[in-house]
Amino acid sequence: MLNLGDLRNMVGYISDYDSFGWLVSFLIVHEKQWSLGSMAVLLQQENAPQGVPRRPTQQTSPPVPDTGVSFEYLELPRDHLASTRARLETPRHYFNRLVAAAVAGNDITGGVFYTFPLVAAVAGVYAPICLVISCLLLTFLRPLMLELSSAAHINGATYMYLLQFSGKLMSIVGASSTLLDAVCTTTVSAATASAYLSGEFHHLSTSPAVVTVALLIGLTLLSLAGLRESATASALIYVFHAVTMSVLAVASVVHWARTDPHSEVLRANWATRPEGAAATVRAIFYGCCVSFLGVTGFECTPAYVELMQPKTYSTVLRDLIICATIFNGVLSFIVYAILPAQHVLAGENILSTLAEAAVGSRWLRLWVVVDAVSVLLGGMLTGVITASQLLDRLAWDCVLPSIFLREMPVTKSAYVALSFALACSLLLYAASGLSLNVVSSLFSVSFLFELFQYVMSTALLKFNRPTLPVESRSSLFTLAGAFVIVVTMLIGNIVRDPLSLALFAGPYVIVFTALLLAVRQPNVSRAVLGIYSASPLSRWRFTKSLTNLLARWHCRSRSARVCVWVKTDDIHIMLEALLSVQHNAPDACSVTFLHAQSGGVSVPNDLVPNTHFLDKAFPNMSVDLRIVRDSFSPTIVAAVSDAMQVPRSRMCIISLGKGHPWSLAEYGGARVIM
């Protein structure tokens, strides 16, 4: 005959090894002698004081039995519901199409300034083909990103997607790659801008490293003006860049038609192409791998997706692909039509050289230099905005301290998050030896690894959350194609430059470890406390205060409360929800099941005894129940979050069906478990 001790040992085994299926099988085998009703009876008997007969208590208020569990109705005042509904229905200010495209577009269209010389060195005259192919390959990723956005239209990029569709550990993998990619975007753009200035003004005695540091600090100060102001500045830079590239293209075509109507330069450059099929395929393949660095910025759009309407987001992704294809393809082709191959391979400010050759004077060259520095500053803004939005989301989800949410009094910019992003960029630049080539090698792997996270997020969405409401669906063929493309490009870059993997692995492991320790703080504090208690230090008189300090640290690290919304009294679902909380929220010391009771619908009969049963089965976590007398909706979730003082990031929902009237984003960061 089973007793409560056996049950606790069984649940402890499951908690340690996450063997939920084992428990389900166990309960099915013992169904006749271990029904849900007998569970509640046994728990009541275990709690009965000595001398009192151990028998079930009489139910006095059906359909909710009294089993001793903490249970009450959570009353929400009507004025509180009204104010919450009004707050949620307040119209949001979204980026328009131009501003939304400009934030990431500056990085994508500005990539030609530092990518084209690298591609030309690898692929030669095939560089325009490689740049166009890399842009067109993004069409495989666009449907995936639209599907992810329609499922979870929430800032945070791969961190949020992996959190919703997998769990906390995978979300830390995504957060680390997104943060490192954003920092690399900022650093590479700043270093390229300084290198461009140094290439144009040789007489300047200032070191490019000093200029890079000055640009990083100056742009961070500009970002303190506020997110919307930074986005407006990005839009102005984007328009200026488009006008500059259009003028350059027109002037170059006119010069080509006047001075070389028979395309002798283009023919001569074409004659320098690699000979043989194998050499041609190798040049184009490695050229495509390198040219993927020219479309960086595309992966940053989900980091600020909440600032765009869904239709705008779809249009922005399409516009970015079109603009990148036109700018990269047309301009690189014109370069080979006007400049000899040896000038192209020299790799020094190719577009400004093209500008001077097109008009025969320096005015257009200086214009292009100003545009290059401006658009690269816009690329820096892309990285800063991506990093700040990610850090903001991590702070809201209690992964990082709330100090990251502190804002400037007037501009409302998160100055702590921006300062942290600046510190990361400076540290990365210093660790690279102040070398643009080193940071670019790291960036090439970081960018592709970030794209790989989007592919994996889509696969997890399809297989782990098949019932989640999604408006845009990508096919399995598109998913498989995107997987093959990203993995091939990633392997190609590593094979071409094996050092890039080591350069990426070092910073990534550091970021991942730091975030993992922040998430697993209760485990860390318990380990530190255990080691300290077993050491002679704990027995010394003058270390008594340290003992108290470590104990308080451990208590604070396990003081969180998590709420789980349940619709039925299925014990299997409730147990799996608790195991998910235990695995993904180690700082949770209490879990509250919430049930929305619509008018005229009774509370499920076994909901209270099952809650009491799970409360006894999990001795390290208190489990209670609250009944909310209203229909389940985003308004109710937000109102309960305010009433119980539990952040919505700690609100969990079992699942959302395909016919659910609200999207996951409308629940303000609440997690879906199944």
N, C-alpha and C positions, 0 to 999 in steps of 0.2 A: 504494500500500500504506500502510495506516494505521500510524503509530508512536505511541509513548507521548506524545510532545509534542502531537500532534494531539488525542489523547484528553484530555489535561489542559486544553488550550485549550477543547475542547468542553464539558467539565464546568464550567470557569470561566465559560463563557457561560451555562450553565444556572443556575449558582449566582447569577449577577448578575441574570438576568431570570426565574428561576423557570420555565423552559420545560421541564418534565419531559416533556411530550408530544413535544417535538421530539426528545429523546434516544431515546424509545421508537421513534419512527418511523425514526430513523437506524439503530438497532440491527437493526430488522426488515429494512431495505433491505440492510444489509451482513451479514445473518445467515450466509450461506454462507462468507464469507471472514473473519468476525469472531465466531466462536462463543465460548462461555464458556471452553472449554478452551484456545483459542488466546490468549485474554486472559491466562490464568495463565502460559502458556508465554512470551508476550512480556514479561511482568513479570519472570519469572525470568531471561530473557536480559538485560534491562536492568540487573538487579542483579548479574549475573555479573562477577567481576573480570577485568581485562585478561589475556589469555593463556589464559583458560579457555574452552573451546568453549561457545557459547551454545545449549544444548539442554536440554530438560526433564529434571529429576531423576527418578530412579526412585522410584515410590511404594513405601514400605517398611512402612506400617502402614495398609492399607485398613480401613474405607472412608474414613478421614480422610487426605487427601493432605498431604504436607509441602511447603508453598509458601513458607515463610519468614515467614509472618504470626505475630504474637504469639498463641498459642493454648494453652490449657491447660484441664484439667478443674477446676472449682471444687468442692472437697469441702466439704460442710457437715456438721459433727459432729452426731450424733444428739441430744446433749444440748442443743445450740444450737437445733435444730429444735423440740425438745420445749418449751423455754422460750419460743420465739417463738410456737408454737401456743397455749401456755397464756396468754401475754400477749394475743393476739388474741381468745381465747375468754373472757377475763375479762368478766363481766357489766358493762355500762355503766349508769350512773345517768342515766335520762332524766327530762325534765320530764313531770309528769302533765298531764292535759288542761287543768285550770284554770290552772296556772302557765304553760304554753306559750301559752294564749290570752291571758293577762294581759299578757305582755311586749309584744305588738303591740296587744292590745285596748285598753289605756289610751290609746294614740294615736288609735285609730279612734273610740272612744266619746267621748273628750275633745274630738274635733274639732268637736263641736256648739257648744262655747263660743266658738270663734273663726270658725267657718264660717257659722253661721246668720245673723249680722248681715250678712255679705258677700252671701250668697245673697238675703236679704230685700231688700237694696238694689238688686239686679239684677232679680230675678224677682217681687218683691212678694208677693202672696198665693199665688202658685204655688210658693213656696219649699218647702213640704212635699213637693209632687209631685217637684220637682227633686232633693231629697235622697234620696227613695226610689228614683228612677230611677238615680241614680249608684250607690247600693248594689247594686241588682239587676244593673247592668251588670257588676259584679265576677263574676257567675256565668259570664261568658265567659272570664274570666282564671283561674278556679279549675282547670278541667281542664288548662290549659296548665302551671300551676305544679305540679300533681300529676304530669304527665308528665315534667317536668324533674327533679323530685325522685326519681321512680322510676328515672330514668336515671343521675342523679348525686346521691345523697343525701349531699352534702358541703357544709359551710359555705362561704360566700363569695358567695352570691347570683349576680348576673349575671356577676361576674368568673369564677367557677368554671365556670358553664355555657358562656360564650363561649370560655373556655380549652379546654374539653374538646371542644366541637363546632365550633370554628373555629381560632383560633390566638392567639398572644401579643398581637398588635396589637389585635384585637377585645376580648380580655380586659381590656386597659388601658382601652378605652372603657367597658366595664362596670364596672370597678373605680372609675373616676373618677365615674361617675354614682351608684353606690351610696354612695361616701364622701361626696359632696356632698349626696345626699339624707339621709343619716344626720345630717350636721352641721346641715342645715336643720331637720330634725325636732327636734333638741335646742334649737336657737336659737329657733325659732318658739314652741315650748312654753314656754320660759323667759320670753320676751318677753310672751307672752299672759298667763301667770300674774302677772307684775308689773303688766301693764296692768289685769288684773282686780282686783288688790289696790288699785291706785291709784284705780280707779273706785269702789270701796266705801269707802275711807278717804281722803277728800279732805283731811282735816286733816294727814295725814302730809307732812312736808317732804322726805322722801327721794325722789329722782328715780327714775322707773321703770327707767332705764338702770342705776342702781346696784343696784337690786333684781335685775335680770336677771343682772348679772355675779355677784352674790352667790349666786343660785340655781345658776348654772352651776358655780361653784367648789364650792359645798356638795354638789351632786349628784355631782360627780366624786369628792369625798372619800368619799361614801357608797358609790360603786361600788368603791372600793378594798377594801371589806369582802368582796368576792368575787362571782363571777357568780351562784352559786346563792342567796346571800343577797339580791342585788339582785333576782333573779327572784321570790323569796319576798315581798319588799317590794312588787313589782309586783302580785302576786296579792292581797295584802291591800288595796291601793289599788283594784284592780279590783272586788273584792267590795263594798267601801265605796261605790264609785261606783254600782254596780248597785242597792244598797239605797237610796241617796239618790235616784236617778232614779225608782225605783219609788214611793217615798214622795211625791216631787214630783208624779208623774203621778196617783196616787190622790187626793192632796189637791186637785189642780187640777180633776180630773173632778168631785169632790164639790162644790167651789165652783161649777163651771159649772152643775151640775144644780140647785143651790139658788138661785143668784142670777140665772141667765139661762136658764130652761128652754126658751125659744123661740129661743135662739141669736141674739139681736139683734146682739151684737158681731161674731159670725162673719159674719152677713149684711152688716153694714156694711163689714167688711173685704173681703168678696168683691166688693162694689160698686166697690172701688178698683182692680180688675184692669184691665189694659190692654184697650183696645177694638180690635176688628178682628182678623182671623185672622193677619195678618202680624206685628202687635205681640205677639200671644199666642205665636206660634211663636218669635219672637225672644227674648222674655222667658224662655220655658222652655228654649230652647237655651243661652243664655248662663248661665242659672241652673244647668243641669246641668254646664256647664263649670266654674263656680266651685265647685259643691257637691262636685266630685271631690276638692277639698282636704280635705273632711270624712272621707274614707276613707283618708287617709294612715296608714301603719302596716301596711296589708295587704301592701305590697311588702317589708316588713322581715322577714317570717317565714322566707324561705329563708336569711337570714344566720345563723340559729342552728338550721337544720334537723337537724343531727347530734344535737342535744339532744332530739329528738323521734323516737318510733317512727313508721314510715310510716303506720300506721293513725291514730295520734294527729294527725299532720300533716294528714291529709285531714279529720278531724273539726274540727280547729282552724280551718281555712280556712272551713268551713261555718258554724261558730259565730260567727266574726267577721262574716260577711255578715249573718247573722240578727240579731245584736246591734246592728250599725250600722243596719240597716233599722228595727228597732223603736225604738231610742233617738232616732235622727234624725227619723224620720217622725212618730212619735206625739207627741213633745215639741214639734216645730215646729208641728204641727196644733193642739195645745192652746194654744200661745202665741197663735195667731190667733183662737182661740175665746174667749179671756179678755181679752187686751190689745188696745187700739185700734191701728190701723195706725201712727199717728204715734209711739206709744211704741215699737213694734217698730223703726221706721226710725231712731229715735234711736240704737240700736245700743249702748247702754251696759248691759252685764251683764243681758241679757234674761232669762236663766233665774232669776237671783236676784230680779229684779223680779217675775217670775211667781210665785216662791215667796212673796214678801211679800203679793202680791195674793190668793193662794190661801188663806192662813190668817189674814190680817189682822194679822200681827205680824212681828217681825224674827227670831224664833228659827229658822224654816225658811230664811229668807234667809241668815243667818250659816252655817247648815249647808251650804247650797248653795255658798257662797263657799269654805268649807273644802274641800268636795268638789272644786270647780273647780281650786283650787290643787293639791290632792293628785293628781288625775288628770292634770293637766298636768305635774306632776313625774314621774308614771309615763310620760308621753309622752317626757319627756327621757331617762328610763332606756331607752326603746325605741331612741332614737337612739344613746345611749352604747353599749349592748350591740351594736347593729348595726355601729357603727364599730369597736369593739374586736375583734369576731369577724372582720371583714374585714381589719383590719391584722394580726391574728394569722395569717390564711391567707396574706397577701402576704409576711409574714416567713418562714413555712414554705416558701413557694415561691421564696425567695431573691430576690424582687423588692425587698423592703425589707431593711435590715440586721437581723441577728439580735438587735440590742439591743431591738427591739420585742417580743421574746419574754421579756424579763426579768420575773420575778414577785416579788411580795411574799413574804417568808419564811413567813408563817402563812396568809394568806388565799389565796395563789396567784393573786392578781389581777395582770394585766399592767399594771403602773403606768406604763410608758413609753407603751404604746398609749393608755391612758386620758388621760394628760397631753397627748399629741399631739392627741387628739380634742377635749379642752378648749381647747387653743390654737387649733385650727381654728375652733371655735365662737366664741371671743372675737374672733378676727381677722375672721370673717365679719360678726359683729354690729358691730364697729367700722367695717368697710368700708361697711356699709349706712347709716352715719350714725346708728346707734343707733335706727333706725326699724323698727317692726314691719311697717308696710305694705310697705316695700322688701323685707324678708326674706320676707314672705308671697308677694309677686309672684314672687320667685326660686324659692320653694318650689313654687309651682303648676306651673311648667315642669319643675323638677327631678323632681318626683314622676311626672308623666306621661311624661317621657323614660325614667325607670327602668322604668315599665310597658312602654314600647315595647321596651326591651331584653329583657324576658321574652318578648314576642311574637317578636322576631327570634331569640332563643335556641331557641325551640321550632321555628321554621322550619329553622334550621341543624341541629338534632337530627334532624328528619325527613329532610332531604336529604343531609346530610354524614355522619351516623352511622346509617344505616337498619338495621344489624344489631345495634346495641347493645341488650342485654337491657333491656326496659322493661315494667313490669307494667301501667301505666295509659297508655292511648293517647287522645289527643284527636283529634277529626275535623278534616278540612281546613275544613269549614264553621265550626267553632268558632274555628279559627285565623284564618280570614278575617274573621269577625265581630269578634274581639278586635282585629285590626289596624285595621279601619275605625273601631271605637269609640275606641281610643286616639289614632289620628291625628286623628280629628275633634275630640276634646276638646282635644288639643294645639293644633291650628290655631285653635280657637275661643278659647282662652285668650290666644293670641298676638294674634289680631285684636282682641279686647276690650281688651288691654293690651299694645301693641307693645313698651313699655319692658321688660316681663318677660323677653323673649328676650335683650335686651342685658344685663340684670342676671344672667341665667343664664350667658350665654356667657363673660363675663369670668372668674368663679371656675372654671368648668369647664375653660377653656383652661389656666389656671394649674395645676390639679390634674393634668390629662391630660399636660401638658408635663413636669411633675415626675416622674410615674410613667414616662413614656416615656424620659426621660433615665436613670432608674434601671435600666430594662430594657436600654437600648442603651448602657450604660456603656462596653463595649469600642469601639464606634464613636466615642463621644465622646472617649475617651482617645486613640484613634488619630488623630482629627482634630486634637486639641490638640497632640499630639506632632508631627504633620506640620507644622502651622503654626509651632510653636516651632522646629523644626529648620530651616525655611526662613527664619527671621528672623535678624537679626544677634545677637539675645540668646544664641542657642546657641553663638556663637563667643567670648563673653566669658568670661574666666577665673573671675570670681566667680559665674557662673550655672551652673557645672559641676554643683553639687549639685542644682540644679533639673532639669537634664537627667536625672540618675540617678533623681530622684524621679518624674518623668513616666514614665520607662521602667519603673520598678517598678510604678507605678500601672497601666500598660497590661498588664503581665504578670499582675498579680493579677486584673485584670478578665477575663482569658481563661485561667482556671485551673480551670474547672469540668469535671466528668466527667458524661456522660450515658450511661445504659444503655438499650438497645432490645431488647426480647424479640421474637425471631423464631421462627416455627414451621417455615418452609420455607426453601429456598435460592433463591427467586425473586429474580433480580437486579433486576428492576423494583421490587419491593416494598422491597428493601433500599436501593436508591438513593433512592426516594421518602422513606424514613424518614430517611436522611441529609440530604436537602434540607430536610425538615421541621425537623430539629434545627438545621441551619445557619440557617434562617430564624427560628425561634422561640427559640433559645438561642444568641445571639451570643457568650456568655461561655464556651461549650464549646470546649475544646481537644482533647478526646479523646472518642471514642464507643466503647462496648463493646457488641457484639452478644451477647446471651445466648440460649442455646437449652436448653430443658428436655428432657432425654433420658429418656423413660420406659423402664422395664425391658424389654429385648428388642428395642427399636427402635433401629436404627442412625442415625448422624448423616447428614443429607442430603449426598450426594456433593459437590455444588458449593458447600457452605456456606463451607468454608475458602478455596478459590480465589477465590470471589466477595468474601469479606472482604478478602483480599489485594489484589485488583483495586481495590476501593473505597478502600483505604488509600493506594494509589498515585495514584488519581484525585483525591483530596482532599489536596493537599500541606499545607494549613493546618490539618489536623485529623488526628490519629492515630486509626486504626480497628483494633480488635482483636476477639478472639472468646473467649468463655468457654462451656464446656459444663457444665450443671448436671445431675447424675444424679438426677433426681427429676421427678415430674409437676408441671406448671404449676399453681400455686394461690396464693392470697393469702399463705399461710404461707411458701412458697418465695420469693416476691417480697420479703416483709419480712425474711426471713433473709439473702437475698443483699444487700439494702440495708444491713443491719448489717455483714455480712462485708466488703463492699467500701467501706463508709463513704460511700455515695452516698444522699442523701435520696430517699425514695420519690417526692417531687415531681419528681425528675429521672429517674425510671423511666418508660419509654415502652412501651406495648403497641401492637402493630400494629393489632389489632382484637379485639373480643369478639363472638362469634356469638350469635344469638338463643337457642340452646340452652345457652349457657354456664352452668355451675352456680352461679357467683358473680356478684354485682353489682359494678359499677365502684367503688362506695363501699367495698367490702371490701378493695380494693387500696390504701387509705390515701392517696389523692391522686395515684396514678400516672396518667399521661396516655394517652389513646387517640389514635392518629395517624390511623387510617382508620375 
